[in-house]
Every structure is written in structure tokens, then in C-alpha cells.
Amino acid sequence: MTRMKERDLLRGSDDLLVDFDRAVHVFGEFVTGCRALFDLGPAVTVFGSARFEEDHRYYQLARDTGRAFAEAGYAVITGGGPGVMEAANRGARDAGGVSVGCTIVLPQEQASNPYLDHEIEFDYFFVRKVMLLKYSSAFVCLPGGLGTLDEIFETGTLIQTGKVPDFPIVVMGYEYWQPLRDFLRGTMFTEGTLTEGEVVPFYTDVPADAVAHVRRANGSAGEPA
């Protein structure tokens, strides 16, 4: 039976001792994540849709990107599923780099992709997102759905509010993201809800340029192995 601990946590007021037990489980997930990732070294997290097949152009872009970062000495972390995640892990494996999947328990089980050197499973999305941010040198965001948007905007909020200074966000798949860029630079700038320089994503469709940007932002961390 699929575990649904996050749904139980969010269902509303509950028995206090039950909530305490859940808090202990959340703490345990943080401990497990920290133990698994603390010595990973320079790493980037690649986000994107699970729905792209191997013959899709964004799958190939993700694979090329994973390979480029691995060749530059970065471990490649994803959500461990199919689509863009599989492609990025596969690219890291192609280059002999370290490939990591931080998987999540969902109502409909999503199989892990076969290109993972290390897999850490989480019940709670928010714990997984903290681990991905804490142990990454950058986020690389390829075309995706609501989950990808969630990760982009949560990280952007942390940067805007100064909680995470100087954290590079690379956005790849220029054509896909153009409407969102128009909204950010048009509507939000016009209305004053976002101002110039608060959050500055780097847009590119060239994996080598993505690597160069992240290395500049991190003081050339991730030298080739």
C-alpha cells in the first residue's frame, strides 16, 4: 500500500501525539537526507517534466546538460523519475559522473529511472526540496509542469527575500519558458511586484554556457575530475 504521510500531515487538526510522531518522522527524513548527501561535493539539481520520452528534444537537451555538468566535476541530482530527470541522470552516467535521485512517494507509484548511482526516498515534498537546495550549487530548470514551477518560484522567493543569496538558477528551453519570462518582465515589473535585480535567472539552451555560468557563480567550483 502506498504511504501517504504528507496527505495525512496536511489534512487538518489531529491528535497532538499523532502530530508529534509525524514531526519525529519529518526529522528522521532530514537526518537521512543529510547523511546521504553531506559529502557529495559540488552538485547541481536538474528539474523538469517526467513526461518527455527519449525521442523528445527536451530529453536530449537534459541528457546533454547532465553530461556537461558531470564532465565539469559536478554531481547531478534529480527527482529520480523518468523524462527530464532520467535524461539528466543518464547524461551524468554517460560521462562517468555521480548521478543521484531524490525520489518521492506518490499516490501512483513512479518508478525510479535506471541511471541512479544513489537514491534517497522521501515521503515529504518540503523535506526533499530543502535537501535539493542545501546540497546543490545551482538549479537547472528545463521545461516542466507544476512541480518544476513550484521549485523555480520557491527558490526565487528565497533569493528575493535574502534567505539564499547568490544562488544561480539556469533556465533551459527558451521557447517553452518565453511566456513566463514575458509575464515576469512585463506584468510583474510593470505592477512593481518584482523589481530589476531581485531574481536574475540565466537563460540558455547551450549546456556549455549553463556550466560556465554556474562555475562563475560558484567561483569555479566543480573542476573536472
N, C-alpha and C positions, 0 to 999 in steps of 0.2 A: 504494500500500500504506500502510495506517495505521501511523504511527510509534508505537512502544510503548516509549519511552525510560524511562518511570517503572517499568514492569514489569521491564525489564532491570536497572535500578538496584537493585531490591529482591529480585532472585532469589537472592541469597546471595553467597558468596565468589567473586571473579572475578580475572582478571588485573589486577595493580596498575596497569599503564599504561592499561588499558581504563577502570578506575575513575577514574584521573586525567583521562582525556579526558572522562568524564561530568561530573566536577567542573567542568571548564572550560565545558562546555555549561550547567550549572546557573548558573555565574557569568554567562555570557552572557545567560541569561534574566533574571537580576536587573538587569543593565545595561539591557537592552531595556525592562523594566518601568519602571525609574526614569526613563529618558529620555522615555518616553511619558507619564508621569503627574506628573512633578515640578512642573509649572506648572498643574495642573488647577484649583487653588483649592479652596474648600470643597466637599466631596463626601460623599455617603452611599452606602453599599453596600446593595443590596436583595437578600436571599436568599429562595428559595422554590422550590417544585416546578416542574419543566419539564412536568408532566403535565396542568395545568389548561388547558382550552380557553377560547376567548374568551367563551363564554356563562356561564362559572362565576363565582360570586360572589367568589372569591378573585382571579381575574384582574381583575375590575373594581376590587376593593379595591387591588390593586397598581398599577393604572393611575392611579387617583385619588391614590394616595400618591406615585407618581413625579411627577405633575403638581404636587402641592402643594409638594414639595421643590424642584422646578425654579422654581416661582413665587417661592419664598423665596430663590433665589440659589444653590442647591446643584446641582452636577453629580450625576447619578445613574449609579452604576456597578452592573452586574450581571455574572453569568456569561455573558451574551450569548446564551443559548439561548432556547427557547420558554417558554410558560407564564407563571409569575410574572415571570420575567426579561424576557420580551418585553413584558409589560404595563407594568412599571415604566419600561423604556426608552421605550415608546410614550407613556406619560404625560408623561415629560420632553420628548419631541419635541412633544407637543400644546401644551406651554407655551412652546415655543421655547428650552428649556434644553439643556444639554450632556448627551448620552447616550453612555455608554461601556460596552463589553463586554469583559471579560477572559475569553476563551474557553479551552477546554481540549481537547486531543486525546484522544479516547476510542476504544476498540476499535470501537464502532459510531459512525460519524461523526454528530455532532449539528450540524445546520445553525444558523448564526448567525441571529438574528432580524433583520428588515429595518429596525429603528428605531435603528441604531447610527450615531453620528457618528464614533466612533473604536473600533477593535477591536485588542486585543493578544492574540495567541495564545500559550499556554503548553503545554509538554509535562508539566510537573511541578505536581501539585496544591499541594505545600507552597510552591513559589515563588509561585504565584498567590495563595495565602492571605496570604502576607507582604505582597504588593503591595496587596491589598484592605484590609488592616488599616492599613498605613503611610499610605496616601493617603486614608483615609476619616475623616470626623468622627464617624461613628456607623454601626452596623449596624442595619438594619431587617429583621426576620425574619418573613416570612409563612409560612403552612403549607407544609411541605415534607417531604422524606424524610430518608434517612441523611446526605446531603450537607449539608442545612440543619442537622441536629442536630450534625454534626461542626463546622460553623462556629460555632454557638452555644456548644458546650461548650469548644472550643479557646479562643475569646475569653474565656469565663467563667473558664477556668483562668488565663489571662494576667492578668485583673483580680484574681482571688483571690490570686495569688502576687505581686502588685505589679509585674509586668512592664509592664503597661499601665494606669496609674492614670486614673480618671475618664473612662473610655470608655463612652459611652451605648449600651445595647442596647435597641432598641424591638421588642417582640413584638406582632404584629398577627394577628388571627384568634383571638379569645379562646376561643371554644368549642373550636376544634381543639387548642389548647395546654393546656386545662384539666387533662387527666390528668397531663401533665408537671409542671404547676405544683403539683398535689396531691402528686406524688412528691417534688419539691424541698422544699416547705414542710412536708410530712408526714414521710415516711420519712427523708430526709436530715437534716432538722433534728432529728428525734427521736433518730436514731442519732449525731448530732454530727459527721457528715461535711461538713456545711455549716452555717455559723452566720449569724445575722442581720447584715446589712450587708456581708457579703463580696462578694456579687454582687447587684445590685439592678436587674433588668430593669424597663422601663417597659411596662406592658400597656395597649393601647388599640386600638380599631377605628375611630378617628376620625383621618384623615390630618392635619387641622389641629393636633390635640393632639400627634401624633408630631413634627411640625415644631417646635411650641413647646417641647417637651421637649428636642429636640436643640439648638435655639438657646440655651436656658437653659444647657445643659451646656457649650456652646462659647462662652459669652459673647456670644451674638447674632451669631456668625459666619454668613456667608451672607446678607447683607442683600439684599433684592430688587434685581434688576438694573435 
